[in-house]
């Protein structure tokens, strides 16, 4: 018996023919874009807000 056959017997699924599960949300391209925008916009917004209230 091959190792792959034993894993099929134990788990009840065939590792080579099962479909690939969807990636987690944290790995999708749009999540990376969202993080990039947040890292750009939030510091600028905080800086603009603090600059507007600063006593020059």
Residue, then its C-alpha position, 0 to 999 in steps of 0.5 A: x500500500x502506498x502512503x497516499x493510499x493510506x491517507x485516503x483510507x484514514x481521512x476518507x478523502x483523496x488528496x489529489x483529486x479534491x478541489x483546492x479550498x478558497x484562500x482566506x480573506x486576508x490573502x485576497x488581492x483586494x484585502x492587500x489593496x485595502x490595507x495599503x490604502x488604510x496605511x496611506x490614508x489614516x496617517x494623512x488624515x490624522x496629520x491633517x487633523x492635528x495640523x488644523x488644530x495646531x497653534x502655529 
